[in-house]
Structure formats: structure tokens, C-alpha cells
Amino acid sequence: MAIQEHELIVLSKVKLRALRLSDSKDLVEIFSDAETMKHWSTSEHKSNKETFDMIANYLRHDGDSSKSMWALCSLEGSKKCIGWLSFYAFRPGICELGYILHRSFWGRGIMTEVLNWGVRDALDRWQIHRIEAQTSPENVSSMRLLEKVGFRREGYLRKNYLKDGVFEDTVLFGLLDEDLMS
């Protein structure tokens, strides 16, 4: 179920609202950072337009009930968009999780809080039974985060996606609704 424009979720470390095209001006800081993008499925962005076009493409399916794109907004200072959380239901009963956070906010427990809330919301909102996530095998922090919120490492996908002309591996994680009940 798509996020309603007026929805606002306030957690202790961040607030979440529907991602907007205007967030691209904040997100360009993330997507142009080589360190942040090292484990992303694409290289760092070389221009503001590249980030704007990517966000526009993601939002082009606005109203698509199989996708939720949350903007993570700082509770401190400017309250700017510091990352995102996304869910995409790509098969009946199953969705894929995606997330990114501005590097200056790493190590503060923000994504742990966001994912703990987000997976429960997605399971309830869509009444699905499984959430999947993939990450680079070199992204140890992301793998620890997924395991911390209850995901299980389920597989190693060799040469699973193309980045800069090179096929890269990913580690597949899964979380079932019943995992949260136990």
C-alpha cells in the first residue's frame, strides 16, 4: 500500500514521511559520496541532475500500491532528508527492502530504529509474509544491521548485478512474519 502524502511517523531519532522530488536536493549529498555508494548498486552520481532523475524515476509510479518510499528526515537542525527506506512488493506476499543513510549519521542507531519500525509496518500494511534484502558481501555494517533486526542470511548470489561494467555478488537476507513472533 502506497504511503499517503500526509503520513508522518516520528521515531526517537528520525521522522519518516513520503519521499518527494524536492528531496533530491538533500539526497544528492548521499548519492554523490563515493564512500556511501561503494556498496550501492550504482556508482556515485556525478551531477545533481542524475540524482533528480533517479528520484523522479522512482516516484514516476506514484500511487503504485506495490511500492513505499519513505524519506528519513533529521530531527535536529535543518530537518533535511538524510536518507530513505523503501519497500517494493515484487511478488505476491513478498517485498524487497532498500535503505540508504547520509554518512554523517552512520553509527547512531538510526537505521536500526527505522528498520525495526519499517519491517513491522510493511508486514502489516501489505499483509505480506516475507521481506528480502540484498547487500554487498563487503558491506559488513549492513549485514550486521539486517541480522540485528531479525533477518537471516539465506544465500550468496554470485555475479548478481552489473555495476560499472563488472558483475558483482550479493548476499541475500530474508525475514518472515513468523520470525518476529518468535
Beta strands, then each sheet from edge to edge (+ up, - down):
strand 1: 8-10
strand 2: 14-18
strand 3: 67-74
strand 4: 81-91
strand 5: 94-101
strand 6: 130-135
strand 7: 152-163
strand 8: 166-176
sheet 1: 1+ 2- 3+ 4- 5+ 6+ 8- 7+
end
